[in-house]
């Protein structure tokens, strides 16, 4: 896709490998990986992005899906037995779930093709789910599940 760029934010133990992969692919012109940035820079980048890509097949909750949706930015992620972020994606409403990591590029293209209409649906999805996704409501849900688990004989 002409004009497509990527912005990889954050830092971690794989950062060196990420930077090397960008160099090895000759992708420095269109992939930026500045590491940790301010919250304002994260919001600006995410809010102006076409898509938030969460390539992890193992994600404990997927808070970034909610953060992106709050800015009207859809997310694509990959299905995985340990990827709880998929529970936050309603296909076609706030993004797409790819069956395999190899399918992520196609999901990114789908988001691009859906354009502003998907951004509007994503913003509506967030507005409709914001209360249920709040920290206090999430804590209540977790507590209720724990209580049911402990109460079982």
C-alpha positions, -999 to +999 in steps of 0.1 A: +000+000+000+017+032-011+022+057+017+018+031+044+040+038+074+044+021+108+051+035+142+062+010+168+060+024+203+075+011+235+105-009+246+113-043+259+137-073+256+130-077+219+137-041+209+172-049+196+158-076+174+130-053+162+155-026+152+177-052+134+147-065+115+138-030+104+173-025+092+176-059+075+144-053+056+155-018+045+124-004+061+139+026+079+121+049+055+086+038+065+090+021+099+098+042+129+105+027+163+114+055+188+110+034+219+092+049+249+075+082+242+053+105+262+016+098+268+008+127+245+029+113+217+012+079+222-023+095+220-013+116+190+002+086+171-027+063+180-054+088+173-040+096+138-033+059+129-053+040+104-050+009+126-036-003+158-018-036+152-015-060+181+004-089+167+007-109+199-009-143+201-006-141+239-021-110+255-034-109+290-061-084+285-055-061+256-059-027+272-044-011+241-075-022+221-096-001+245-072+028+244-072+027+206-110+024+204-114+054+227-096+074+199-117+059+172-088+037+160-096+001+151-073-028+161-062-059+143-049-088+163-043-125+159-063-153+173-046-174+199-056-195+229-039-171+252-049-138+235-076-122+256-075-092+234-096-110+208-125-109+233-124-071+229-127-071+191-161-073+174-151-080+138-161-052+115-171-030+144-138-020+161-113-040+140-106-076+129-091-108+143-068-126+120-068-164+122-030-166+119-001-141+121+004-145+084-031-131+079-024-098+097-014-079+065-048-088+050-066-075+081-046-043+079-057-038+043-093-045+053-091-017+079-076+007+053-104-002+028-131+004+054-117+038+061-136+064+080-167+043+082-148+018+104-134+046+125-169+058+132-181+023+141-151+019+164-159+052+182-195+040+186-183+006+198-162+023+225-191+046+235-214+017+238-189-004+259-170+023+278-188+017+311-184-021+310-147-017+301-140+008+329-114-002+355-140-003+383-164-025+363-135-048+352-125-052+388-161-061+398-162-087+370-129-102+381-140-103+418-173-120+408-154-147+388-130-153+417-159-156+441-176-181+419-144-201+415-138-201+453-174-210+460-173-242+438-170-274+459 
